[in-house]
Amino acid sequence: MSRTPRRYVIDATEHSAVVRCTRCPWRGFSHSKSVAYRQVAAHLYRVHDDYKAAEGARRAA
């Protein structure tokens, strides 16, 4: 069974979150993990046309 590669990585603390796209050099910064998920969802949708990954990130938010 093959796994789908991660489209993004989120590193979060209690006070901040950094999200990184694994397909390009894009990064985002926010003050909460839920906002970071919404940022990467918008990025995946607009830049990479990856609707499935964007929807997954929105659900995780």
N, C-alpha and C positions, 0 to 999 in steps of 0.2 A: 504494500500500500504506500503510495507516494504522498507526501505532504506538500501543500502549497507553500512556497517560500513566503516569509514575512514581507509585507510591503512597507512596513514602518517599524520603528523602535521608539518606545517612550521611556524616558528616565524621569521619575517623579519623586519629589519629596513632599513633605507636609505643606510647603510654602511655594513650590514652583514645579514646573514640568518642562522638559525639552523633548521635542519630537523630531525624529529624523526619518526622511524617506530613504529607503534602501535602493531605490531605482535611480536617484539623481542626487545632487548635492544639497537639496532643499532642507532647511531646518526651521522649526518654529519654537517659540518660547511663550509660556503663559504662566499664570499664577495658580492654575488648577489642572488636574489630570483630565477632567471632563472637557475643558476648553481645548486642551491639546488634541484630544480625539476629534473634536469638531474641526480644528485647524487641518489636521491631516486628511480628514474626510473631504474637505473642500479642495485640498491640493490634489488628492488622488483623482477626484472627479474632473477638475478643470484641466489639469496638466497631463495626466496619463489616461484619461477616459476609462478609468477602472471603476466602473459603477458598483461591482460586487464588493470590492475591498472598501470603497467609500461607504457603502451601506453597513458593512460590518463595523467600521470605525464609529459610525453614527450610533449604532445599537450599543456599542461599548461605552459611549459617552453617558 
